Amino acid sequence: MRHGMVMTNSDSKVLDNVSLDDAILGVLARADAKTLSAPEIAHAIAAGDDWHDLLVPIRRSAVALAQAGRLVIYRKGKPADPNDFRGVYRLGLPRHD
């Protein structure tokens, strides 16, 4: 929800033939940083100034991807429960070490 309006999938203006999930994972795979914030991912995905509308869809996709074990949601530097986290968060790919 943003400014009292409910967002729909069509509001997110998600990329041509690539799903938002794939776009998020692609940005994380190319990132030099270990984790990225939702605004950093939105900037990388959206053209121009249209990135704000991607924040809620990114969060929804991040929760689903974290539940599937495809990414990790971090809160205050520690992995967070994808079903119960609030506030500022970062996303990263699962570590395999």
N, C-alpha and C positions, 0 to 999 in steps of 0.2 A: 504494500500500500504506500502510495506517495501522494502527499498533498490531498488526502482524503479521497483519492481515486483508486479503484482496484485495477491492477495491471493484468492484462491478458497476454497470452503468448504472442499475439500479433503486435502488441505494443513494444516488444523488446527488439524488433527489427533485427532479428538474428540473421547472421550471415547467409549467403546464397545457398549453397548445397551442403553446408557443414552444420552439424548440430551444435548447440551451445556447449554441451558436454565435451564434444571433441575439440571445440575452440579453446575451452578452459584448459584441458589437458595439453593441448598444443602449446599454449602460451607458457604453461608451467614447465614443459619439457625444454623450451628454448630459453628459459630464464637463467640468467647467471646467478641470481639470488636463490637461496634455498626455498624461500617462501615469498608469496606476493599477496598484497591486499586485494580486496574486491575492486576498488577503484583502479588499481594498477592493471588488473586483468581487463576491466571494462575499457580502459584507454587503449589497450593493445588490440581489442576486438573491434571496437566501434570506430566508425569514420567520423572525424570532426568532433563536434561537441555533443553528439548524441549518446554519450556513454552513461549518463545518469540513469536512463531508463533501463539499463542492464543490471543495476545493482541488485534488485530483488530477484530477477531470474537467475543471476549468478549464485545468489545465496541458496535458492531452491535446488539448482543443479549441484552445487557443492554438497549439500546435505545428501542428496541421492547418490552422488559419486562416493562420498565418504562411507555411506552405509554399504556400498558395494565393494569397499576396500580399494578404490581406484585413486583416491587422494586423501589427505589428512587435513582436518581443520584444526588450526592452532589458536589458542587463546592464551595470552600472556606467556608465549613461548612453549606452551605444553599442549599436547594433543587434547582436544576437547571432544566431548560426547556430541556427535552430530544431531542427536535428538534433543539436546538440552544445552544450548550455549547462547549467550547474549553478548551484545556489545561488539567491540572491535575484534576482528578475527583476521587470520591470514590463512592462505591455502598453500599446500605443498604436496609433492608427489610422495608416495610411501617410500621409506628408506629400506633398502635391502642389504643391511650390513650385519 
